[in-house]
Amino acid sequence: MSNRNIGIKDVAVAAGVSATTVSHVLNEVSYARVSVETRNKVRSAAEQLGYGPNRLAQALRTQRTGMLGLVSEDIATTPHAGRIILGADEAARERGYNLMVINTSGSASLESRQADVEALLERRVDGILYATMYHRNVELPANLGSVPSILVDSVAIGGDITAVIPNEEGGARAAVGALLEAGHTRMGFINNTADVPSTRQRLQAFRATLTEAGLDGDAAPVQSEVSEAQGGYEAALRILARGDRPTGLFCYNDRMAMGAYRAAAELGLAIPTDLSVVGFDDQELIAANLYPGLTTVALPHYEMGAWATKHLIDAVEGKSDLSLMARHPTILNCPLVPRGSIAAPRHQASTL
């Protein structure tokens, strides 16, 4: 029997259930009372026979197309943030949906971004994910609310919409905590100059963690530059030129940490014996390939994409109410990724 001729009755016979039960299981009818064991039997039979629901008939019945849209502010062209798309795509496929991606720029006009959303709406997507390359506050196109929508790595300015963001404070606390646990009592922070939530929250967490450890967090040296390798290099040179130079550095991101490695080498400081360094982002092409490997904090890009997609599909299918989650952003953990850039200080300077 060819796959083209296989119907719902064939699946029902193979699974030993009624055709109605097969329909309820494969179409994920929310009110159907079907045991987990029976659901597994039906799905297994359908998979073995190569049968899937008729998408056209399903769309006519449910008024859904099985398509989700993703407006990507630069992340489609950014290697590490691109895992948002991977997480979203894999979560969509698990539920039988397809993902349509439109890449835009964070600097694009509101009108341009509204046109991008309209392009997705014209293709009758069931819901939209709006994702940004880095955690920031965004002004959203008004037409985004035409279908269920969720923000990824961003929070709306002046509006309530469900959002998922990284735990900036928790990640910074983990980074500083790793230096404290290694025995460092004198450390500095190389920060970003851009006025975004991560700049403020990582600085606040840096100072608070030191203060809670009995050190003077407000006195700890902080230098800010553009969040690239050159900026990290210049900021590190200034901090390490101090007479009471830190034995540990927390860097805003891995690119700045790469610049700090260069500065340390020029000053004759070995990592980690003379200077311990910890980054943020876990940009694998950088963090895993520096020598020694950079201990850093991972941004949950994949997890944010997957979380947003699962909850978006639930809303599309009437299984959840996004307005109940819109009051406060959902915050996902940023775990520490240990490598070789932290060690106990060889010569501990006076405490802060």
C-alpha positions in Angstrom: 0.0 0.0 0.0 1.5 3.4 -1.0 1.6 6.2 1.5 -0.7 8.2 -0.8 -3.5 5.7 -0.3 -3.2 5.3 3.5 -6.0 6.9 5.4 -7.2 7.4 8.9 -9.0 4.1 9.0 -5.8 2.2 8.2 -4.1 3.9 11.2 -7.1 3.0 13.4 -6.9 -0.7 12.4 -3.2 -0.8 13.0 -3.6 0.9 16.5 -6.7 -1.1 17.4 -8.8 2.0 18.0 -11.6 4.0 16.4 -11.0 6.4 13.5 -12.4 9.2 15.8 -9.7 8.4 18.4 -7.0 8.6 15.7 -8.4 12.0 14.6 -8.4 13.3 18.1 -4.8 12.2 18.8 -3.2 13.4 15.5 -5.1 16.7 15.5 -4.3 17.2 19.2 -8.0 17.9 20.2 -7.7 19.4 23.6 -11.0 18.1 25.0 -10.4 14.5 23.9 -10.0 12.0 26.8 -7.4 9.6 25.4 -4.8 7.9 27.6 -1.1 8.4 27.1 -0.7 4.7 26.2 -3.4 5.0 23.5 -1.9 8.3 22.1 1.5 6.6 21.8 0.0 3.6 20.0 -1.8 5.9 17.5 1.3 8.0 16.8 3.5 4.9 16.5 1.0 3.3 14.0 0.8 6.6 12.0 4.6 6.9 11.8 5.0 3.3 10.7 2.4 3.7 8.0 3.7 7.1 6.9 0.4 8.8 7.6 0.0 12.4 8.6 -3.1 14.7 8.9 -4.3 16.3 5.7 -3.0 19.9 6.2 -5.5 21.4 3.8 -8.5 19.8 5.4 -7.1 20.6 8.9 -6.7 24.3 7.9 -10.2 24.5 6.6 -11.6 23.0 9.8 -9.5 24.9 12.4 -8.8 28.1 10.4 -5.1 27.5 11.1 -2.3 27.1 8.6 0.3 25.4 10.7 2.7 28.3 9.9 4.4 30.5 12.5 6.3 33.7 11.6 9.5 34.9 13.2 10.7 38.5 12.8 14.5 38.4 13.4 16.2 41.7 14.3 19.7 40.7 13.0 19.8 37.3 14.7 19.6 35.4 11.4 23.1 36.8 10.6 24.6 36.4 14.0 26.2 33.0 14.8 25.5 32.8 18.5 22.1 34.4 18.6 21.0 32.3 15.7 20.3 29.5 18.1 17.1 31.4 18.9 15.9 30.3 15.4 17.2 26.8 15.9 15.3 26.4 19.2 12.1 27.9 17.6 12.3 25.8 14.5 12.8 22.5 16.4 10.0 23.3 18.8 7.7 24.1 16.0 8.5 20.9 14.1 7.8 18.8 17.2 4.3 20.2 17.2 3.7 19.9 13.4 4.2 23.6 12.6 6.6 25.2 10.1 8.6 28.4 10.8 8.8 31.3 8.3 11.6 33.8 9.1 12.0 37.4 8.0 15.3 39.1 8.9 15.3 42.8 9.6 17.7 45.3 11.2 17.5 46.6 14.7 18.0 50.1 13.2 15.1 49.6 10.7 12.3 52.2 10.9 9.1 51.3 12.7 7.3 51.5 9.3 9.8 49.0 7.8 9.3 46.5 10.7 5.5 46.9 10.4 5.8 46.0 6.7 7.7 42.9 7.7 5.0 41.8 10.1 2.3 42.6 7.5 4.2 40.3 5.0 3.8 37.4 7.5 0.2 38.2 8.2 -0.5 38.2 4.4 0.8 34.6 4.4 -1.7 33.8 7.2 0.7 32.8 9.9 -1.0 31.5 13.1 1.3 33.4 15.4 4.5 35.6 15.4 7.7 35.5 17.4 9.6 38.8 17.5 13.2 38.2 18.4 16.2 40.6 18.9 19.9 39.9 18.7 20.5 41.2 22.2 18.4 41.9 25.3 16.8 45.3 24.9 13.6 47.3 25.0 11.7 47.6 21.7 9.0 49.7 20.2 6.7 47.2 18.4 4.7 47.6 15.2 1.0 48.0 16.1 0.0 45.2 13.8 2.0 42.6 15.8 -1.1 42.1 18.0 -3.2 40.9 15.0 -2.3 37.3 15.9 -0.9 35.7 19.1 2.7 37.0 19.5 5.6 36.6 21.9 8.8 38.6 22.2 12.2 36.8 22.5 15.2 38.5 24.2 13.3 41.8 24.4 10.6 43.6 26.3 8.0 46.0 24.7 8.2 49.7 25.3 4.8 50.9 26.6 2.9 47.8 26.0 2.0 44.4 27.6 3.0 41.4 25.5 4.4 38.1 26.6 8.2 38.1 26.6 11.1 35.7 27.5 14.4 37.2 28.5 17.7 36.0 30.0 18.5 36.3 33.7 21.2 39.0 33.3 21.5 39.5 37.1 21.8 35.8 37.8 24.4 35.3 35.1 26.5 38.1 36.4 26.2 36.8 39.9 27.4 33.4 38.7 30.4 35.0 37.0 31.5 37.1 40.0 30.8 34.2 42.3 33.2 32.0 40.3 36.0 34.5 40.9 35.1 34.8 44.6 35.0 31.1 45.0 38.6 30.9 43.5 39.7 33.3 46.3 39.7 36.6 44.5 38.9 39.6 46.6 40.0 42.3 44.2 38.3 42.3 40.8 37.3 44.7 38.1 34.4 44.9 35.6 34.8 45.7 31.9 31.4 47.0 30.9 29.5 48.0 27.7 28.7 51.6 26.9 25.3 51.0 25.2 22.3 51.9 27.3 20.6 48.5 27.3 19.2 46.4 30.2 22.2 44.0 30.2 24.6 46.9 30.7 22.8 48.1 33.8 21.8 44.8 35.3 25.2 43.2 35.0 26.9 46.2 36.6 24.4 46.2 39.5 24.8 42.5 40.0 28.6 42.8 40.0 28.6 45.4 42.7 25.9 43.8 44.8 27.6 40.4 44.7 30.8 41.9 46.0 29.1 43.9 48.7 27.2 40.8 49.9 30.5 39.0 50.1 31.8 41.6 52.5 33.8 43.6 50.0 33.2 47.2 48.8 31.4 46.8 45.6 31.1 50.5 44.9 34.9 50.9 45.0 35.6 48.1 42.6 37.1 49.5 39.3 34.8 49.6 36.3 35.8 50.7 32.8 33.3 51.0 29.9 33.9 50.7 26.2 32.2 49.6 23.0 31.4 45.9 23.5 34.0 44.5 21.0 37.5 43.1 21.3 39.1 46.5 20.8 36.9 48.0 23.5 37.8 45.2 25.9 41.5 45.6 25.2 41.4 49.4 25.9 39.3 49.0 29.1 41.5 46.2 30.4 44.7 48.3 29.8 43.2 51.1 32.0 42.1 48.7 34.8 45.3 46.7 34.8 47.5 49.8 34.9 46.3 50.6 38.4 48.8 50.2 41.2 46.3 48.0 43.0 45.4 46.1 39.9 42.6 43.5 40.1 43.5 39.8 40.1 40.2 38.9 38.5 38.3 40.5 35.6 34.6 40.1 34.8 33.9 41.1 31.2 30.6 42.2 29.7 30.9 39.7 26.9 33.3 37.2 25.4 34.5 39.6 22.7 35.6 42.1 25.4 37.2 39.2 27.2 39.2 38.4 24.1 40.5 42.0 24.2 41.4 41.6 27.9 43.5 38.5 27.0 45.4 40.6 24.5 46.0 43.4 27.1 47.1 40.9 29.7 49.7 39.4 27.2 51.1 42.8 26.4 51.5 43.5 30.1 53.2 40.2 30.7 50.4 38.7 32.8 49.6 35.1 32.4 46.0 33.8 32.4 45.0 32.4 34.9 48.0 32.4 37.1 48.4 36.2 37.2 44.9 37.2 36.1 41.6 35.3 36.1 39.1 36.3 33.4 35.4 35.4 33.1 33.1 36.5 30.2 29.4 36.4 29.3 27.5 35.0 26.3 29.4 31.7 25.6 30.1 32.6 22.0 31.7 29.2 21.3 33.9 30.4 18.4 35.6 32.7 20.9 35.2 31.2 24.3 36.2 27.6 23.5 39.1 28.7 21.2 40.9 31.2 23.4 43.9 29.9 25.3 43.2 29.0 28.0 39.5 28.4 27.3 37.4 31.2 28.6 35.1 30.6 31.6 31.9 32.4 30.7 28.2 32.5 31.2 25.8 31.1 28.6 22.9 33.1 27.2 19.9 30.7 26.8 19.3 31.6 23.1 18.1 28.1 22.1 16.0 27.8 25.2 14.3 31.2 24.7 13.4 30.3 21.1 12.0 26.9 22.1 10.1 28.3 25.2 8.5 31.1 23.1 7.4 28.7 20.3 5.9 26.1 22.7 3.8 28.8 24.4 2.9 30.5 21.2 1.5 27.2 19.8 -0.4 26.6 23.0 -2.0 30.0 22.6 -2.8 29.4 18.9 -4.5 26.2 19.8 -6.5 27.7 22.6 -4.6 25.9 25.4 -3.3 29.0 27.2 -3.9 32.7 27.5 -0.9 34.8 26.7 -2.4 37.8 28.5 -1.9 36.0 31.8 1.9 35.8 31.1 2.2 39.3 29.7 2.4 41.1 33.1 6.0 40.1 33.8 8.6 38.7 31.4 9.6 35.1 31.8 13.3 34.9 32.8 15.5 31.9 31.9 18.7 30.9 33.6 22.1 31.8 32.3 24.4 29.0 33.5 28.2 29.3 34.1 30.4 27.4 31.6 33.7 26.6 33.3 36.8 26.4 31.3 40.4 27.3 32.1 40.6 31.0 32.7 40.0 31.1 36.5 42.5 30.1 39.2 43.4 31.1 42.7 45.2 34.4 42.8 49.0 34.0 43.0 49.5 37.4 44.8 46.3 38.6 46.4 46.2 42.4 46.6 44.5 44.1 49.5 40.8 43.6 49.6 38.3 46.2 48.3 
